[in-house]
Amino acid sequence: MKKLILITLCLFVSIPLWAKDITGIWQTFDEKTNKPKSDVMITIKDGILYGQIVALYNPDPNYNPLCKECEGSLHNKPIIGLTIINGLTKKKDIWVKDDGILDPESGKKYDVKLWEEDGKLQVRGYIGFFFRTQTWVRKR
């Protein structure tokens, strides 16, 4: 009986280790040119997922435009350092939140679903029934 309890306990303790860890730096791509656009660092704090732009791909190393279209406290904030994914919670293997992702080019927020598939991050933004999915590639 003790062995069965011990085996069951070990099984439940190890289950989180099976879950895919999506934290790290992910490369985004321009949808028109398919060239790298930015690097986003995904972090999880207290079970809540966040994503922050940590680099932009531009020949000018000092390139860091402002979020001119953003509203409120994000208006005119530098794009590098901007939190664009905010407050997602996990439901099964998918991270979700209404108004959980920000497009810094338009300043608009979208409902979002995020999951890993075949080693790549699928990022789906929604407006009502319409959606667009981007594929991000892990850098580290």
Rosetta blueprint (number, residue, H / E / L):
1 M L
2 K H
3 K H
4 L H
5 I H
6 L H
7 I H
8 T H
9 L H
10 C H
11 L H
12 F H
13 V H
14 S H
15 I H
16 P H
17 L H
18 W H
19 A L
20 K L
21 D L
22 I L
23 T L
24 G E
25 I E
26 W E
27 Q E
28 T E
29 F E
30 D L
31 E L
32 K L
33 T L
34 N L
35 K L
36 P E
37 K E
38 S E
39 D E
40 V E
41 M E
42 I E
43 T E
44 I E
45 K E
46 D L
47 G L
48 I E
49 L E
50 Y E
51 G E
52 Q E
53 I E
54 V E
55 A E
56 L E
57 Y L
58 N L
59 P L
60 D L
61 P L
62 N L
63 Y L
64 N L
65 P L
66 L E
67 C L
68 K L
69 E L
70 C L
71 E L
72 G H
73 S H
74 L H
75 H L
76 N L
77 K L
78 P E
79 I L
80 I L
81 G L
82 L L
83 T E
84 I E
85 I E
86 N E
87 G E
88 L E
89 T E
90 K E
91 K E
92 K L
93 D L
94 I E
95 W E
96 V E
97 K E
98 D E
99 D E
100 G E
101 I E
102 L E
103 D E
104 P L
105 E L
106 S L
107 G L
108 K E
109 K E
110 Y E
111 D E
112 V E
113 K E
114 L E
115 W E
116 E E
117 E E
118 D L
119 G L
120 K E
121 L E
122 Q E
123 V E
124 R E
125 G E
126 Y E
127 I E
128 G L
129 F L
130 F E
131 F E
132 R E
133 T E
134 Q E
135 T E
136 W E
137 V E
138 R E
139 K L
140 R L
